[in-house]
Amino acid sequence: MDAKELSVDTLGKLRAAGNDITKVVNQSIERGWTGLFELKDQPKTAPSGGKFNASEAMRRRREERGGEQEPVEDENVIDV
């Protein structure tokens, strides 16, 4: 199992445990972690049962920030 498969597997387990996987990834990035971990100081939500939808996650994040558009910088782009 490579790092990508391991991360997807970990996200699946965290999602099944009620963690919002978008918030899990953001938490790891914001705290400079190299792994994916259960949310700290966040209430858990029930899993939606569907696949991860990046567009929907970005829309929700924009709403959480009051509709602000985040600046795009080359250093923030991750090729997968």
Beta strands, then each sheet from edge to edge (+ up, - down):
end
